[in-house]
């Protein structure tokens, strides 16, 4: 927050000063939220309004002094609040102009917000291009972001983006055929997990065919149970990595 108090050139009316500020603010992409003139037009409520809408409490004493100055105000007073919101962040300007001839006094407060930081969360979902690169170099690709209900082959809704990337891969490469392979952790018997992993792979295959129009004959569902772990099953973190779906080139 920047607080500036200064005197305008001599013999400049509060209206002339205000109009010049309005032109400059409009050129800078600001929108005027309100403006008023004199005590009868602005009223004592303006201070609370500005404070509650945009400015922090630490500013209140300064604003109060600007709106109700200890010196005698001999002429007109005017106030203006303008704001701007864009990709660079937010900014707000409050002006209070007092006619103290021969030189008007201007109180200007500028509050600038920081632009919101994005890209801080990684989804962990591999794009179609990344899946293709893995298939090309390794002959297989782990598809992150496929989730199932507990002890079930029902695909959870948050898997939609990963499924879309799988479908995009198949559309980009109409000549390839793949195995859709389900993997589990080692909780439970091998045979039980073999069945569960097969049903999960089949569910992904069916979703790609039904929801994305991928020819079902290009995909074969297989279940690997827990025979091919990529991490230790001794911890939950490792077991979570082992519960996965892979694509393997046929």
N, C-alpha and C positions, 0 to 999 in steps of 0.2 A: 504494500500500500504506500502510495506517495501523496503527501499533503503539501500543497504549495499555497502560499498567500502572497500576493503581489499587487502593485498598483498599475492600473491601466494608464495609457497616455492621457494627457490633460484634455478636458472638455469632450470626452467620449461618454455618450449616454449608456445606461445599462442595457437598453434595447439594442443599440448598435453593437455593443460587445457580445451580447447574447447571439445575435444573428451571425456574427462572424464565427463564433464557436459552433453554431448549428451547421454552417457550411463545411467547416473543417471536419466535424464529426461524421456528417453524411458522406463526405469523400473518403473517410476511413472505414466505412462500412458499419457505422454505429446506427442504432435505432433509438430515437428519443422515446423514453418511457413516459415521462411527464415533464411539464414545465409550468411555472406559475409566477405571479408577480405580486409583490407587496404582501404585507401581513394579512390583509383581508382576502387575497387570492390564495395564498399558500396555507395560511392558518398554522397553528402550533402543531398540528398533527404531522406535518411534513417530516419533522425530525424523527419521530417514532417510525414512520413509514419507511424512510430510507434506511434506518438502522435495522429494522426487522427484515426488510426485503433482501438487502445485499451486504451491508457493512458490518464488520465485527464490533463487539461491545467496546473494545479499546478505543474506537474512533468516536464514541458517543460524546465525550466531553468536548472534543474539538468541534464536532458538528453543532452541538448546542451553542457553543460560543459564536459560531458563524451565523446561526439562525437568530440568535438573540444577543448580539454583540454588546459589550460593556460600553462602547462609545456610542455617541448620539448619531443615529442614522438620519441624515438630513433630507434624502431624496428617496427615489424608488429602489426597491430590491427585487431581484429576480433569481429563480432557482431552476435548475435543469438536471435531470438524471437520464443518462443514455447508456446503452449496453451493446455488446457485440459478442456473439458466440460463433466460433468456427473451428476448423481443424487445429488451428494454432493455440486454442484455448479460449478463455473468456476474459473480457475486460469491461469495466464499468467506470464511468466518469460522472462525478457529481460536481456541479458548479453552484456557487452562491455569490451573486454580484451585488455589492452595496454601493449606492450612489453617495460618494464622499467628495463632492466637487471641491477643488477642480479635478481631482483624480479619483475615479472609482476604485474600490477595493474588490479583488477577486479571490475567492477561496476555491481552490480546485483540488479534488481528491480523486485519485486513480487507483483502482483495485484490479490487479491482473491475476487470473487463475492460471494454473499450470495445465497444459494439455493432458488429457487422459492417456495414460500409458496403455498401449495394446500389445498384443503378441507376447504376453508374459506366460500364457498357459499353452502348453503343447498338448494336442489331443492324442498323440502317439499313433494316429492312423496313417498308414502309408498310402501315398497316392498311387494311382494306376501306373504312372511312370516308374515309381520306386519298385512296385511289385514286378513290373516287366524287367527292370534291371536285375533284380534278384533272380528271376526265372532264367534270364539269359546267362548269368555268371555262375549260378549255383544249381540251376535246374529245379529249384523250389523257392517258395516265398512264404514267410510267416505273415498271416493277415491279422494285424492287431486291431482291436476294437470290435470283435465279435463276442457278444455276451449272451449267456443262456440263463434261464431261471434255474434255481438251485436243484440239482439232481434231476434235470429235465432237458429235453431237446427243444424247448420253446425258446425261440430267439427273442431277446429283449429289444424294445424299441430303439434304444440308444445305439444299436448296431447298424442303423440305416446308412450312415456315412461310409462305413467300411464295406458294406454290401455294394453300395454305389460305386466305390472304387474298384471292387472286383468285377462288377459288370462292365465298367469302363475299360478295364484291361481286356476283357473278352471281346468287346466291340472294336478295340484298337487292333486286335490280332485275330481276325475272323478264321484264320487257318489253324489255330492251336486247339488242342484238347488237353484237359487237365484232370488230375485226381484231386478231389476235395477230401482232405484227410483230417479227421477229428482226433485230438489228443486229450488225455486226461492226466490228473495226478494219480498217485498210487493209493488213494484212500478207497478201501473196498477191494473186492477180488478182481483178478485180471479179467475174467470172463464178463463180469458185470460191467466193468469199464470198457471192454471191447464193444459190448452192445451199446452202451451210452455214447461212446465216441462215434460209432457208426450212425446212430440216429441223429446225432448233432450234425455230422457231415451231410447226411441226407437232407436235413432241414435247410441247410445253407444252399445246397444244390437246388432244392425245390423253390426257395425264395428267389434265387437268381433267375430261374426259369419263369416263375409266375409273375414276379414283380418287375423284372427288367427285360424279359423277352429273350434271354439267352437260351439257345437250343439245348435242351436237356441232354441230348446225345453227345454233346461235347464235354460233358462232365460225368465223372464216376465217383461215387461216394465210398469212402473207406474209413474204417475205424482202427486206430493204432493202439488203443488202450493206453497203458503207461510204458510202452516198450521203447520210446524214443524221447526221454526227457532232455530238456535243454538247461535245466537247473536242478539243484538238489531238492528232493521232496521232503527234506528234514525240516524245512521252514515253510510258513504260509506264503512268504514272498516267492520262494522257489516253486511251490505248488501252483501259485497263480500264473507264473510264467509257463508252466507245463500245460495248463488248461488252455488250449489254443486250437486254431484252425490253420492249416497250411494248404497251399496249392503246389502240386507237383506236376511237372510236364510229363505227358504220356508219350 
